[in-house]
């Protein structure tokens, strides 16, 4: 594994936000949702697509606080522009488990 400096780490803007809207993403190659997240007044609402349909229903996701990388370049996925990366870890079968916070945290708070 390559080491990075603290300055390298500081370039990655990981913030907490609350999922406010979820839609099916029928146009995606693999099962996915379109997800909108409120990252607070300073950052605003950003959208992404995520292949998290195995562990989560749309109803499960609404109101969930997640950790997102918000300073990636926008990426087009099918007919949708993804504005941030929803973080998570693969389980033993490769299905994504979303990174969340244990206690309510103000939207927009940055990972320290």
C-alpha distances in whole Angstrom, upper triangle without the diagonal:
4,7,10,13,16,18,15,15,19,19,18,21,21,25,27,30,32,33,36,37,36,37,36,35,37,36,32,31,30,31,30,32,33,32,33,32,34,31,34,37,35,32,35,34,31,31,28,28,26,26,27,30,30,29,31,35,36,38,35,33,36,35,32,30,26,23,23,21,24,23,22,25,27,27,30,30,33,35,33,31,28,28,25,22,23,20,20,18,19,21,21,23,21,24,22,23,23,22,25,26,28,31,33,31,33,32,30,28,25,22,22
4,7,10,13,15,12,13,16,16,16,20,20,24,26,29,32,33,36,37,36,38,37,35,38,36,33,32,31,33,31,33,33,32,33,32,33,31,33,36,33,31,34,33,31,31,28,29,27,28,29,32,32,31,33,36,37,39,36,34,37,36,33,30,27,23,23,20,23,22,21,23,26,26,29,29,33,35,33,31,28,27,24,22,23,20,21,20,21,24,25,26,24,26,24,25,25,23,26,27,29,32,33,31,33,31,29,28,24,21,21
4,7,10,12,10,10,14,15,15,18,19,23,25,28,31,33,36,37,36,38,38,37,39,38,35,34,33,34,33,34,34,32,33,31,32,29,32,34,31,30,32,33,30,31,29,30,28,29,30,33,33,32,34,37,38,39,36,34,36,35,32,29,26,23,22,20,22,21,21,24,27,27,30,31,34,37,34,32,28,27,24,22,23,21,21,21,22,25,26,28,26,27,25,26,25,23,25,26,28,30,32,30,31,30,27,26,22,19,18
4,7,8,6,7,10,11,12,15,16,20,23,26,29,31,34,35,35,37,37,35,38,37,34,34,33,34,32,32,32,31,31,29,30,27,29,31,28,26,29,30,28,29,27,28,27,28,29,33,33,32,33,36,36,38,35,33,35,34,31,28,25,21,20,17,20,18,18,21,24,25,29,29,33,35,32,29,26,25,22,20,22,19,21,21,23,26,27,29,26,28,25,25,24,22,24,25,27,29,30,28,28,27,25,23,19,17,16
4,5,5,7,9,10,12,15,16,20,23,26,30,31,35,36,36,38,39,37,40,39,36,36,35,36,34,34,34,32,32,29,30,26,28,30,27,26,29,30,28,29,28,30,29,31,31,35,35,34,35,38,38,39,37,34,36,34,31,28,25,22,21,18,20,18,19,22,25,27,30,31,35,37,34,31,28,26,23,22,23,21,23,23,26,29,30,32,29,30,28,28,26,23,25,25,27,29,30,27,28,27,24,22,18,16,15
4,5,5,6,9,10,13,14,17,20,24,27,29,32,34,35,37,38,37,40,39,36,37,35,36,34,33,33,31,30,27,27,24,26,27,24,23,27,28,26,28,27,29,28,30,31,34,35,34,34,37,37,38,35,32,34,32,29,26,23,20,19,17,18,17,18,21,25,26,30,31,35,36,33,30,27,25,22,21,22,20,22,23,26,29,31,33,30,30,27,27,25,22,23,23,25,26,27,24,24,24,21,19,15,13,11
4,5,5,7,9,12,14,17,21,24,27,29,32,34,34,37,38,36,39,38,35,36,35,36,33,33,32,30,29,27,27,23,25,26,23,22,25,27,25,27,26,29,28,30,31,35,36,35,35,37,37,38,36,33,34,33,30,27,24,20,19,16,17,15,17,19,23,25,29,30,34,35,32,29,26,23,21,20,22,21,23,24,27,30,33,34,31,31,28,28,26,23,24,24,27,28,28,25,25,24,21,19,15,14,13
4,5,5,7,11,13,16,20,23,26,28,31,32,32,34,35,33,36,35,32,33,32,33,30,31,30,28,28,25,26,23,25,26,23,21,25,26,24,25,24,26,25,27,28,32,33,32,32,35,35,36,34,31,32,31,29,25,22,19,17,14,15,13,14,17,20,22,26,27,31,32,29,26,23,21,18,18,20,18,20,21,24,27,30,31,28,28,26,26,24,21,23,23,26,28,28,25,25,24,20,19,15,14,13
4,5,6,9,10,13,17,20,23,25,28,30,30,32,33,32,35,34,31,32,31,31,29,28,28,26,25,23,23,20,22,24,21,20,23,24,22,23,22,24,23,25,26,30,30,29,30,32,32,33,31,28,29,28,25,22,19,15,14,12,14,12,14,17,20,22,25,26,30,31,28,25,22,20,17,16,17,15,18,19,22,25,27,29,26,26,23,23,21,18,19,20,22,24,24,21,22,21,18,16,12,11,10
4,5,7,9,12,16,19,22,24,27,29,30,32,33,32,36,35,32,33,32,32,30,29,28,25,25,22,22,18,20,21,18,17,21,22,21,23,22,25,24,27,27,31,32,31,31,33,32,33,31,28,29,28,25,22,19,15,14,12,13,11,13,17,20,22,25,27,31,32,28,25,22,19,17,16,18,17,19,21,24,27,30,32,28,28,25,24,22,19,20,20,23,23,23,20,20,19,16,14,10,10,9
4,6,9,12,16,19,22,24,26,28,28,30,32,30,33,32,29,31,30,31,28,27,26,24,23,21,21,18,20,21,18,16,19,21,19,21,20,22,23,25,26,30,31,30,30,32,31,33,31,28,29,28,25,22,19,16,14,10,11,8,10,13,16,19,22,24,28,29,25,22,19,17,14,14,17,16,19,21,24,27,30,31,28,28,24,24,22,19,21,21,24,25,25,22,21,19,16,15,12,12,12
4,6,10,13,16,19,21,23,25,25,27,28,27,30,29,26,28,27,27,24,24,23,21,20,18,18,15,18,20,17,15,18,18,16,18,17,19,19,22,22,26,27,26,26,29,28,29,27,24,25,24,22,19,16,12,10,7,8,7,8,12,15,17,20,22,25,26,23,20,17,14,11,11,13,12,15,17,20,24,27,28,24,24,21,20,18,16,17,18,21,22,22,19,19,17,14,13,10,9,11
4,6,10,12,16,18,20,22,23,25,27,26,29,29,26,28,27,27,24,23,21,19,18,15,15,12,14,16,13,11,14,15,14,16,16,18,18,21,22,25,27,26,25,27,26,27,25,22,23,21,19,16,13,10,8,5,6,6,9,12,14,17,20,21,25,26,22,19,16,13,10,10,12,12,15,18,21,24,28,28,25,24,21,20,17,15,16,16,19,20,19,16,15,13,10,10,7,8,10
4,7,10,13,15,18,20,21,23,25,24,28,28,25,27,25,25,22,21,19,17,16,13,14,10,13,16,14,12,14,15,13,15,14,17,16,19,19,23,24,22,22,24,23,24,22,19,20,18,16,13,10,6,5,4,6,8,10,14,15,17,21,21,25,25,22,19,16,13,10,9,10,9,12,15,19,21,25,26,23,22,18,17,14,11,12,12,16,17,16,13,13,11,9,8,6,5,9
4,7,10,13,15,18,19,22,24,24,28,28,25,28,26,25,22,20,19,15,14,11,10,7,10,13,11,9,11,12,12,14,14,17,17,20,19,22,24,22,21,23,21,22,20,17,17,16,14,10,8,6,5,7,7,10,12,16,16,19,21,22,26,26,22,19,16,13,10,10,10,10,13,17,20,23,26,27,24,22,19,17,14,11,11,11,14,14,13,10,10,8,5,5,4,6,9
4,7,10,13,16,17,20,23,23,27,27,25,28,26,24,21,19,18,14,13,9,9,6,9,12,12,11,12,12,12,14,14,17,16,19,18,21,22,20,19,20,19,19,17,14,14,12,10,6,6,5,6,9,10,13,15,18,18,20,23,23,26,26,22,20,17,15,12,12,10,10,13,16,20,22,25,26,24,22,18,16,12,10,8,8,11,11,10,7,7,5,5,6,7,8,11
4,7,9,12,14,17,20,21,24,25,24,26,25,23,19,17,15,11,10,6,5,4,7,11,12,10,9,9,9,11,12,15,15,18,17,19,21,19,17,18,16,17,15,12,11,9,8,5,6,7,7,10,10,14,16,18,18,19,21,22,24,24,20,18,15,13,11,12,10,12,14,18,21,23,26,27,24,22,18,16,12,11,9,10,13,12,10,8,8,5,6,8,10,11,15
4,6,9,11,15,18,19,23,24,23,26,24,22,18,15,14,10,8,5,5,7,9,12,14,12,11,9,10,11,13,15,15,18,16,18,20,18,15,16,13,13,12,9,8,6,6,4,6,9,10,13,13,17,19,21,20,21,22,22,24,24,20,19,16,15,13,14,11,13,15,18,21,23,26,27,24,21,18,16,12,12,10,10,13,12,10,9,9,7,9,11,13,15,18
4,6,8,11,14,16,19,21,20,23,21,18,15,12,11,7,6,4,6,9,11,15,16,14,12,9,10,9,11,12,12,15,13,15,17,16,13,13,10,10,10,7,5,5,6,6,7,10,11,14,14,18,19,20,18,19,20,19,21,21,17,17,14,14,13,13,11,13,14,18,20,22,25,25,23,19,16,15,12,13,11,13,15,15,13,13,13,10,12,15,16,17,21
4,7,11,14,16,19,21,21,24,22,20,16,13,11,8,6,6,7,10,12,14,17,15,12,9,10,10,12,14,14,17,16,17,20,18,15,14,10,10,11,8,6,6,8,10,11,14,14,17,16,20,21,22,20,21,21,20,22,21,17,17,16,15,15,16,14,17,18,22,24,25,29,28,26,22,20,18,15,16,15,16,18,18,15,15,14,12,14,17,19,20,24
4,7,11,13,16,18,18,21,20,17,14,10,8,6,5,7,9,13,15,17,19,17,14,10,11,9,11,12,13,15,14,15,18,17,14,12,8,9,11,8,6,9,10,12,13,16,15,18,17,21,21,22,19,19,19,18,19,18,15,15,14,15,15,16,14,17,18,22,23,25,28,27,25,21,19,18,16,18,17,19,21,21,18,19,18,15,17,20,22,23,27
4,7,9,13,15,14,18,16,13,10,6,6,5,6,9,12,15,18,20,22,19,16,13,12,10,10,9,10,12,11,11,15,14,11,9,6,8,10,7,7,10,11,13,13,16,15,18,18,21,21,22,19,18,18,16,17,16,13,15,13,15,15,15,13,16,17,20,21,22,25,24,22,18,16,16,14,17,17,19,22,22,20,21,21,18,19,22,23,24,28
4,6,9,12,12,15,14,12,9,6,5,7,9,12,15,18,21,23,25,22,19,15,14,11,11,9,11,12,12,11,15,15,12,10,7,10,12,10,11,14,15,17,17,19,18,20,20,23,22,22,19,18,17,15,15,14,12,14,14,16,16,17,15,18,19,22,22,23,26,24,22,19,18,18,17,20,20,23,25,26,24,24,24,21,22,25,26,27,31
4,6,9,9,12,11,8,7,5,6,9,12,15,19,21,24,26,28,24,22,18,17,13,12,9,10,10,11,9,13,14,12,10,8,12,13,12,13,17,17,19,19,21,20,22,22,24,23,23,20,18,16,14,13,13,12,15,14,17,18,17,16,19,19,21,21,22,25,22,20,17,17,18,17,20,21,24,27,28,26,27,27,24,25,28,28,29,33
4,6,6,9,9,7,5,5,6,9,12,16,19,22,25,27,28,24,22,18,16,12,11,8,9,9,11,10,14,16,14,13,11,15,16,15,16,19,19,21,19,21,19,21,21,23,21,21,17,15,13,10,9,10,9,12,12,15,16,16,15,18,19,21,20,22,25,22,20,17,16,18,18,21,22,25,28,29,28,28,28,25,26,28,28,29,32
4,6,8,9,7,8,8,9,13,16,20,23,25,29,31,31,28,26,22,20,16,14,11,12,12,14,12,15,18,16,15,14,17,19,18,19,22,22,24,23,24,23,24,24,26,24,23,20,17,15,12,10,10,11,14,15,19,20,19,19,21,22,23,22,24,26,23,21,18,19,21,21,24,25,29,31,33,32,32,32,29,29,32,32,32,36
4,7,9,9,9,10,10,14,17,20,24,26,29,31,31,28,26,22,20,16,14,11,13,12,15,14,17,20,19,18,17,20,22,20,21,25,24,26,24,25,23,23,23,25,22,21,18,15,12,9,6,7,9,12,14,17,19,19,19,22,22,24,23,25,27,24,21,20,20,22,22,25,27,30,33,34,33,33,33,30,30,32,32,32,36
4,5,7,7,9,10,13,16,19,23,24,28,30,30,26,25,22,19,15,12,9,10,9,12,12,15,18,17,17,16,20,20,19,21,24,23,24,22,22,20,21,21,23,20,19,16,13,11,7,6,9,9,12,12,16,17,16,16,18,19,20,19,21,23,20,18,16,16,19,19,22,24,28,31,32,31,31,31,28,28,30,30,30,33
4,7,8,11,13,16,20,22,26,27,31,33,33,29,28,25,22,18,15,12,12,10,13,13,15,18,18,18,18,22,22,21,23,26,25,26,24,24,22,23,23,25,22,21,18,15,13,9,8,11,12,15,15,18,19,18,18,20,19,20,19,21,22,19,16,15,16,20,20,23,26,29,32,34,34,34,34,31,31,33,32,31,35
4,6,10,12,15,19,21,25,26,30,32,33,29,28,25,21,18,15,11,10,7,10,10,11,14,15,15,16,20,20,18,21,24,22,24,21,22,21,22,23,24,22,22,19,16,15,11,11,14,14,16,15,19,18,17,16,17,17,17,15,17,19,15,13,12,13,16,17,20,23,27,29,31,31,31,32,29,29,31,30,30,33
4,7,10,13,17,19,23,25,28,31,31,28,27,23,20,17,14,10,9,6,8,6,8,12,12,12,13,16,16,15,18,21,20,22,20,21,20,21,23,25,22,23,20,18,16,13,12,15,14,16,15,19,18,17,15,17,16,17,15,17,18,15,13,11,12,15,15,19,21,25,27,29,29,29,30,27,28,30,29,29,32
4,7,9,13,16,19,21,24,27,28,24,23,19,17,13,10,6,5,4,6,6,9,11,10,11,10,14,14,13,15,18,17,18,16,18,17,18,19,22,19,20,17,15,14,11,11,13,12,14,12,15,15,13,12,14,14,16,15,17,19,17,14,12,11,13,13,17,18,22,25,26,26,26,27,24,24,26,26,26,29
4,6,10,12,16,18,22,24,25,22,20,16,14,10,8,6,6,7,7,7,11,12,10,9,8,12,12,10,12,15,14,16,15,16,15,17,18,21,19,20,17,15,14,12,12,13,11,13,11,14,14,13,11,14,14,17,17,18,21,19,17,14,13,14,13,16,17,21,23,25,24,24,24,21,22,24,24,25,28
4,7,10,14,16,19,21,22,19,17,13,11,7,6,5,7,9,10,11,14,15,13,12,10,13,14,11,12,15,14,16,14,16,14,16,16,18,17,17,14,13,12,10,11,11,8,10,9,11,12,12,11,14,16,19,19,21,24,22,20,17,15,16,14,17,18,21,24,25,23,23,23,19,20,23,23,24,27
4,7,10,13,16,18,19,16,14,10,8,6,5,6,7,10,10,12,15,15,12,12,9,12,12,9,9,11,11,12,11,13,12,14,14,17,16,17,14,14,14,13,15,14,11,11,9,10,10,11,9,13,14,17,19,21,24,23,20,17,15,15,13,14,15,18,21,21,19,19,19,16,16,19,20,21,24
4,7,10,12,15,16,13,10,7,6,4,7,9,11,14,14,15,19,18,15,15,12,13,14,10,10,11,11,12,11,13,11,14,12,16,16,17,14,15,15,15,17,16,12,11,10,10,10,11,10,14,16,20,21,24,27,26,24,21,18,17,14,16,15,17,20,20,18,18,17,13,14,17,18,20,23
4,6,9,12,13,10,8,5,5,6,8,11,12,15,15,17,20,18,16,16,13,14,14,10,9,9,9,9,8,10,9,12,11,14,15,17,15,16,17,17,20,19,15,14,12,10,9,11,10,13,15,19,21,23,27,27,24,21,18,17,13,14,13,14,18,17,15,14,13,9,10,13,15,16,20
4,6,8,10,8,6,4,7,9,12,15,16,19,18,20,23,22,19,19,16,16,16,13,11,10,11,9,10,11,11,13,11,15,17,18,17,19,20,21,23,22,18,16,14,12,12,14,12,15,18,22,24,26,30,30,27,24,21,20,16,16,14,15,18,17,14,12,10,7,8,11,13,16,19
4,7,8,6,5,6,7,10,13,16,17,20,20,22,25,23,21,21,19,19,19,15,14,12,12,10,10,10,9,11,9,12,15,17,16,19,21,21,24,23,19,17,15,12,11,13,12,14,17,21,24,26,30,30,27,25,21,20,16,15,14,14,17,16,13,11,9,5,4,8,10,13,16
4,6,6,5,7,10,13,16,19,21,24,23,25,28,26,24,24,21,21,21,18,16,14,14,12,13,13,13,14,12,15,18,20,19,22,24,25,27,26,22,20,18,15,14,16,16,18,21,24,27,30,33,34,31,28,25,23,19,18,16,16,18,17,13,11,8,5,5,8,11,14,17
4,6,5,9,12,15,18,22,23,27,26,29,31,30,27,27,24,24,24,21,19,17,18,16,16,16,16,17,14,16,19,20,20,23,25,26,29,27,24,21,20,16,16,19,19,21,24,28,31,33,37,37,34,32,28,27,23,22,20,19,22,20,17,14,10,8,8,11,13,17,19
4,6,10,12,15,18,22,23,27,27,29,32,31,28,29,26,27,26,23,21,19,20,17,17,16,15,15,12,14,17,18,18,22,24,26,29,27,24,21,19,15,15,18,19,20,24,27,31,33,37,37,34,32,28,27,23,22,20,20,23,21,18,15,12,9,7,10,12,15,17
4,7,8,12,15,18,20,24,24,26,29,28,25,26,23,24,24,20,19,18,18,15,15,14,12,12,9,11,14,15,15,18,20,22,25,24,20,17,15,12,11,14,15,17,21,24,27,30,34,34,31,29,25,24,21,19,18,18,22,21,18,15,12,9,7,10,11,14,17
4,7,10,13,17,19,23,23,25,28,27,24,24,21,22,22,18,17,16,16,15,14,14,13,14,11,13,15,16,15,18,20,21,24,22,18,16,14,11,12,15,15,18,21,25,28,30,34,34,31,28,25,24,21,20,19,19,22,21,18,16,13,9,8,12,14,17,20
4,7,10,14,16,20,20,21,25,24,21,21,18,19,19,16,14,14,14,13,13,14,12,13,11,13,15,16,14,16,17,18,21,19,15,13,12,10,10,13,13,16,19,23,26,28,32,31,28,26,23,22,18,18,17,18,22,21,18,16,14,10,10,14,15,18,21
4,7,11,13,17,17,19,23,22,20,20,17,19,19,15,15,15,15,14,12,12,10,11,8,11,12,12,10,12,14,15,17,16,12,10,8,6,7,10,11,14,17,21,23,26,29,29,26,23,20,20,17,17,17,18,22,22,19,18,16,12,11,15,15,17,21
4,7,10,14,14,16,20,20,17,17,15,17,17,14,14,15,14,14,13,13,10,12,10,13,12,13,10,11,11,12,14,13,9,8,6,5,7,9,9,13,16,19,21,24,27,26,23,21,18,18,15,16,17,19,23,23,21,20,18,15,14,17,18,19,23
4,6,10,12,14,17,17,15,16,14,17,17,13,14,16,15,14,12,12,10,11,10,13,11,12,9,9,10,9,12,12,8,7,4,6,6,7,7,11,13,17,18,21,24,23,20,17,15,16,13,15,16,19,22,23,22,21,20,17,16,19,18,19,23
4,7,9,11,14,15,14,14,13,16,16,13,14,17,15,16,14,14,12,13,13,15,14,14,11,10,10,8,10,11,8,8,6,9,9,8,8,11,13,16,16,19,22,20,17,15,13,14,13,15,17,20,23,25,23,23,23,19,19,21,21,21,25
4,6,8,11,12,11,12,12,15,14,11,14,16,14,15,12,13,11,13,14,17,15,16,14,12,13,10,13,14,11,12,9,11,10,8,7,9,10,12,13,15,18,17,14,11,9,11,10,12,15,18,21,23,22,22,23,20,20,21,21,21,24
4,6,8,10,10,11,12,15,14,13,16,18,16,17,14,15,14,16,18,20,18,19,17,15,15,12,13,16,14,15,12,15,14,11,10,11,10,12,11,13,16,13,11,8,7,10,10,13,16,20,22,24,24,24,25,23,23,24,24,23,26
4,6,6,6,9,10,13,11,10,13,15,13,15,13,14,14,16,18,21,20,21,19,18,18,15,17,19,16,17,15,17,15,12,10,11,9,10,10,11,14,13,11,7,6,7,8,11,13,17,19,22,22,22,24,21,22,23,23,22,25
4,6,5,6,8,11,10,10,13,16,15,17,15,17,17,20,22,24,23,24,22,20,20,16,17,19,17,19,17,19,18,16,13,14,13,14,13,13,16,13,12,9,9,10,11,15,16,20,22,24,24,25,26,24,25,26,26,25,29
4,6,8,11,13,12,12,16,18,16,18,17,19,19,22,24,27,25,27,25,23,23,19,20,22,21,22,20,22,21,18,15,15,13,13,11,11,13,10,10,6,8,9,11,15,17,20,22,24,25,26,28,26,27,28,28,27,30
4,7,10,12,9,10,14,16,13,16,15,17,18,21,23,26,25,27,25,24,24,21,23,24,22,23,21,22,20,18,14,14,12,12,11,10,13,11,11,7,7,7,9,13,14,17,18,21,21,23,25,23,25,25,26,24,27
4,7,8,6,7,10,13,11,14,13,16,17,20,22,25,24,26,24,23,23,20,22,23,21,22,19,21,19,17,14,14,13,14,14,13,16,15,14,10,9,9,9,13,13,16,18,19,20,21,23,21,23,24,25,24,27
4,5,5,7,9,12,12,15,15,18,19,22,23,27,26,27,25,24,23,21,21,22,20,22,20,21,20,19,16,17,16,17,17,17,20,18,17,14,13,12,12,16,16,19,20,21,21,23,24,22,24,26,27,26,30
4,5,5,7,10,11,14,14,17,18,21,22,25,25,26,23,22,22,19,20,20,18,19,18,19,19,18,15,17,17,19,19,19,22,21,20,16,15,14,13,16,16,19,20,21,20,21,22,20,22,24,25,26,29
4,5,5,9,10,13,15,18,19,23,23,27,27,28,26,25,25,23,24,23,21,22,21,22,21,20,17,19,18,20,21,21,24,23,22,18,17,16,15,17,16,18,19,20,19,20,21,20,22,24,26,26,30
4,6,8,8,11,12,16,18,21,22,26,26,28,26,25,25,23,24,25,22,23,21,22,20,19,15,16,15,17,18,18,21,20,20,16,14,12,12,14,13,15,16,17,16,18,20,19,21,22,24,24,27
4,6,5,9,9,13,14,18,19,22,22,24,22,22,22,20,22,22,19,20,17,18,16,15,12,14,13,16,17,18,21,21,19,16,13,12,10,12,11,13,15,16,15,16,18,16,18,19,21,21,24
4,6,9,11,14,15,19,19,23,23,25,23,23,23,22,23,23,20,20,18,18,17,17,14,16,17,19,21,22,25,24,23,19,17,15,13,15,13,15,16,16,14,16,16,14,17,19,21,22,25
4,6,9,13,15,18,19,22,23,25,24,24,25,24,26,25,22,22,20,19,18,18,15,16,17,20,22,22,26,26,24,21,18,16,13,14,11,12,14,13,11,12,13,11,15,16,19,19,23
4,6,10,12,16,17,21,22,24,23,23,24,23,25,25,22,22,19,18,16,15,12,13,13,16,18,19,23,23,21,18,15,13,10,10,8,9,11,11,10,11,13,11,14,15,17,17,20
4,7,10,13,14,18,20,22,21,22,24,23,26,26,22,21,18,17,15,14,11,11,12,16,18,20,23,24,22,19,16,13,10,9,6,6,9,9,8,8,9,8,11,11,13,13,16
4,6,10,12,15,16,19,19,20,21,21,24,24,20,19,16,15,12,10,7,8,9,12,15,17,21,21,19,17,13,11,7,6,4,7,10,11,10,10,11,9,10,11,12,11,15
4,7,9,13,14,17,17,18,21,20,24,24,21,19,15,14,10,9,6,6,8,12,15,17,21,22,19,17,13,12,8,6,6,8,11,13,12,11,12,10,10,10,9,8,12
4,6,9,10,13,13,15,17,17,21,21,18,15,12,10,6,5,5,6,9,13,16,19,22,23,19,18,14,13,10,8,9,11,15,16,15,13,14,11,10,11,10,10,13
4,6,7,10,11,13,16,17,21,21,18,15,11,9,6,5,7,7,11,14,17,20,24,24,21,19,16,16,13,11,13,14,18,19,19,16,16,13,11,12,10,10,13
4,6,9,9,12,15,16,20,20,16,13,10,7,5,7,9,10,14,18,20,24,27,27,24,22,19,19,15,14,15,16,20,21,19,17,16,13,10,12,10,12,15
4,7,9,12,15,17,21,21,18,14,11,8,7,9,12,13,17,20,22,26,29,29,25,24,21,21,18,17,18,20,23,24,23,20,19,16,13,14,12,13,16
4,6,8,12,14,18,18,15,12,9,7,6,7,11,12,16,18,21,24,27,27,23,23,20,21,18,17,19,21,25,26,25,22,22,18,16,17,15,16,18
4,6,10,13,16,16,14,10,9,7,8,10,14,15,19,21,23,27,30,29,25,25,22,23,21,21,23,24,28,29,28,25,24,21,18,20,18,19,22
4,7,10,13,13,10,6,6,5,7,10,13,15,19,21,23,27,29,28,25,24,21,23,20,21,22,25,28,29,28,25,24,21,19,21,20,21,24
4,6,10,10,8,6,5,7,9,10,13,15,18,20,21,25,28,26,22,22,20,22,20,21,23,26,29,30,29,27,27,23,21,23,22,23,26
4,6,7,6,4,6,9,11,12,15,18,20,22,23,26,29,27,23,22,20,23,21,23,25,28,31,33,31,30,29,25,24,26,25,26,29
4,6,5,6,7,10,12,12,14,17,18,20,21,24,26,24,20,19,18,21,19,21,24,27,30,32,31,30,29,26,25,27,26,26,30
4,6,8,10,14,16,16,17,20,22,23,23,26,28,25,22,21,20,23,22,25,27,30,33,35,33,32,32,28,28,30,30,30,33
4,7,10,13,16,17,18,22,23,26,26,28,31,28,25,24,22,25,24,26,27,31,34,35,33,32,31,28,27,30,30,31,34
4,6,10,12,14,15,18,20,23,24,26,29,27,24,22,20,22,21,23,24,27,30,31,30,28,28,24,23,26,26,27,30
4,6,9,12,14,17,20,22,23,26,29,28,24,23,20,22,20,21,23,26,29,30,28,27,26,22,21,24,23,24,28
4,6,8,10,13,16,19,20,23,26,25,22,20,17,19,17,18,19,22,26,27,25,24,23,19,18,21,20,21,24
4,7,10,13,16,19,21,25,28,27,23,22,19,20,17,17,19,21,24,25,23,21,20,17,15,18,17,18,22
4,6,9,13,16,18,22,25,24,21,19,16,17,14,14,15,18,21,22,21,19,18,15,13,15,14,15,18
4,6,9,12,15,18,21,21,17,16,13,14,11,11,13,16,20,21,20,19,19,16,14,16,14,14,18
4,7,10,13,16,19,19,16,14,10,10,7,8,10,13,17,18,18,17,17,14,14,15,14,14,17
4,7,10,13,17,17,14,13,9,9,6,6,9,12,15,17,17,16,18,16,15,15,14,12,15
4,7,10,13,14,11,10,6,5,4,5,8,12,14,17,18,18,20,18,18,18,16,14,17
4,6,10,11,8,8,5,5,7,7,11,14,16,19,21,21,23,21,21,21,19,17,19
4,7,7,5,5,4,6,9,11,14,17,19,22,24,24,26,25,25,24,23,21,23
4,5,5,5,6,7,10,12,15,18,19,22,24,25,28,26,27,26,25,23,25
4,6,8,10,10,14,16,19,21,22,26,28,29,31,30,31,30,29,26,28
4,6,9,11,14,17,20,23,24,28,29,30,32,31,31,31,30,28,30
4,6,9,12,15,18,21,23,26,28,28,30,28,29,29,27,25,28
4,7,10,13,16,19,21,24,25,26,28,26,26,27,26,24,27
4,6,9,12,16,18,21,22,22,24,22,23,23,22,20,23
4,7,9,13,14,17,19,19,22,20,21,21,20,18,21
4,6,10,12,15,16,16,18,16,17,17,17,15,19
4,7,10,13,14,13,16,15,15,14,14,12,15
4,7,9,10,10,13,12,13,13,13,12,15
4,6,7,7,11,11,13,11,12,10,13
4,7,9,12,14,16,14,15,13,15
4,6,10,12,14,13,15,14,16
4,7,9,12,11,14,14,16
4,6,9,7,10,11,13
4,6,6,10,12,14
4,6,9,11,14
4,6,9,12
4,7,9
4,6
4
